[in-house]
Amino acid sequence: MQIRAGLSLLSLTFLLLLSSAVGTAQSRDHLTPQEIELVQESQILDKRIDVFIKASERRMLVLTGTQASNSKQLQKDSEKWGELPKGTRAELINDIAKILDEAITNIDDVSLHDEKNPLLPKALRKLATFATQVVTQLTPIREQAKNADELSGIAQTLDSAQSIIEAEKKLPPPSDTEKSKGKTKKPKG
């Protein structure tokens, strides 16, 4: 009797482990291995936010079908960033939502540990500029959504983008040093 109970328990444990392994195998990473490496290498907040923005932009290129017009830039980026991400529309949209959430989490973490960090406003402004672009680009895609997964991902992405935009509105105006650092140098020639 005890052997049977032990075997049943062992079988149940095995089935639970197997089902969790299958579930894990089916989950999708929202960043490619190269992007994960770039995030890990970028220890400075604003540089890490740049990686999140670029990773999201790459998914938007695939979603909007504009990668062909950017082929020279994509070839240049492929060494550092790898191939463009692949996936269904819903997967790519959900990737963007998760990337934005990860960027928000990174900004929140730095804010919790060092609320006077001068990189916080800079990083948030960069992210808000991108979030505004996301809202502009995803609105027409929402009209073309083909299923509930796409609509759900778009809603989550737009919600995160709107949160970023609202947070940026609460920042004080950029300081003079922030403004001067944000200016681009004019090319010589």
C-alpha positions in Angstrom: 0.0 0.0 0.0 2.8 2.4 0.9 4.7 1.5 -2.3 1.6 2.4 -4.4 1.2 5.7 -2.5 4.9 6.4 -3.0 4.7 5.6 -6.7 1.6 7.8 -7.1 3.3 10.7 -5.4 6.4 10.1 -7.6 4.3 10.0 -10.7 2.4 13.2 -9.7 5.7 15.0 -9.0 7.1 13.9 -12.3 4.0 15.1 -14.2 4.1 18.5 -12.4 7.8 18.9 -13.3 7.2 17.9 -16.9 4.3 20.3 -17.3 6.3 23.2 -15.8 9.2 22.4 -18.1 6.9 22.4 -21.1 5.4 25.7 -19.9 8.8 27.2 -19.5 9.9 26.0 -22.9 6.9 27.7 -24.5 7.5 31.1 -22.9 9.1 33.7 -25.0 11.9 36.0 -24.0 11.1 39.6 -24.8 14.7 40.4 -25.6 17.1 38.5 -27.9 20.3 37.1 -26.4 22.4 39.9 -27.9 20.0 42.5 -26.5 20.2 40.8 -23.0 23.9 41.1 -23.3 23.8 44.7 -24.2 21.4 45.5 -21.3 23.8 43.7 -18.9 26.8 45.6 -20.3 25.0 49.0 -19.9 25.3 49.7 -16.2 24.6 53.5 -16.6 20.8 54.2 -16.5 20.5 56.4 -19.6 22.6 54.0 -21.6 20.5 51.1 -20.5 17.4 53.0 -21.4 18.9 53.5 -24.9 19.2 49.7 -25.2 15.6 49.2 -24.3 14.5 51.9 -26.8 16.6 50.4 -29.6 15.3 46.9 -28.8 11.7 48.2 -29.0 12.4 50.2 -32.2 13.7 47.0 -33.8 10.3 45.3 -33.1 8.5 48.4 -34.4 10.5 48.1 -37.7 9.3 44.5 -38.1 5.7 45.4 -37.1 5.4 48.3 -39.5 7.4 46.6 -42.3 9.9 49.5 -42.6 13.0 47.4 -42.2 13.5 47.4 -46.0 13.9 51.2 -46.1 16.5 50.9 -43.3 18.5 48.1 -44.8 21.9 49.8 -44.6 21.4 50.7 -40.9 20.2 47.2 -40.2 23.3 45.7 -41.7 25.4 48.0 -39.7 23.5 47.1 -36.5 23.4 43.4 -37.1 27.0 42.8 -35.7 26.1 44.4 -32.4 22.4 43.7 -32.2 22.0 40.5 -34.2 19.2 39.7 -36.6 15.9 41.5 -36.3 13.6 39.7 -33.8 11.1 37.3 -35.2 7.6 36.5 -34.0 3.9 37.0 -34.7 2.4 40.5 -34.5 1.1 39.7 -31.0 4.4 38.4 -29.8 6.3 41.5 -31.1 3.7 43.8 -29.6 3.9 42.0 -26.2 7.7 42.2 -26.4 7.5 46.0 -26.7 5.1 46.1 -23.7 7.5 44.0 -21.6 10.5 46.0 -22.7 8.8 49.2 -21.7 7.9 47.6 -18.3 11.5 46.6 -17.8 12.6 50.2 -18.6 10.1 51.6 -16.1 11.3 49.1 -13.5 14.9 50.2 -14.1 14.1 53.8 -13.7 12.0 53.1 -10.6 14.9 51.0 -9.0 17.4 53.8 -9.5 14.8 56.3 -8.2 14.3 54.2 -5.0 18.0 54.0 -4.3 19.1 57.5 -5.4 16.2 59.8 -6.1 18.6 62.7 -6.8 20.5 60.8 -9.5 21.0 63.3 -12.4 20.5 60.5 -14.9 16.8 59.9 -13.8 15.3 62.9 -15.7 17.5 62.4 -18.7 16.5 58.7 -18.9 12.9 59.4 -18.4 12.8 62.2 -21.0 14.4 59.8 -23.6 11.9 57.1 -22.7 9.0 59.5 -22.9 10.1 60.7 -26.4 10.1 57.1 -27.5 6.8 56.4 -25.7 5.2 59.2 -27.7 6.4 57.6 -30.9 5.0 54.2 -29.8 1.6 55.7 -29.2 1.7 57.3 -32.7 2.8 54.1 -34.4 0.6 51.6 -32.5 -2.7 53.5 -32.9 -3.1 52.6 -36.5 -1.9 49.0 -35.8 -4.7 48.8 -33.2 -7.2 49.4 -36.0 -5.8 46.4 -37.9 -5.5 44.1 -34.9 -6.5 40.6 -35.9 -7.1 38.9 -32.6 -7.5 39.3 -28.8 -3.8 38.7 -28.1 -2.8 41.6 -30.4 -5.4 43.9 -28.8 -4.3 42.9 -25.3 -0.7 43.6 -26.1 -1.5 46.9 -27.7 -3.5 48.0 -24.7 -0.7 47.0 -22.3 1.9 48.8 -24.5 -0.2 51.9 -24.8 -0.9 51.9 -21.1 2.9 51.7 -20.3 3.7 54.4 -22.8 1.0 56.7 -21.4 2.4 56.1 -17.8 5.9 57.1 -19.0 4.5 60.2 -20.8 2.6 61.2 -17.6 5.7 60.7 -15.4 7.8 62.8 -17.7 5.2 65.7 -17.4 5.9 65.7 -13.6 9.6 66.4 -14.1 10.9 70.0 -13.6 12.1 71.7 -16.8 15.5 70.5 -18.0 18.4 72.3 -16.3 20.9 74.4 -18.3 23.5 71.6 -18.0 21.0 69.0 -19.2 20.0 71.2 -22.1 23.6 71.8 -23.2 24.5 68.1 -22.9 21.5 67.2 -25.1 22.6 69.4 -27.9 24.2 67.6 -30.8 27.5 68.8 -32.3 27.4 70.1 -35.8 29.5 68.1 -38.2 32.6 69.8 -39.5 32.9 70.5 -43.1 
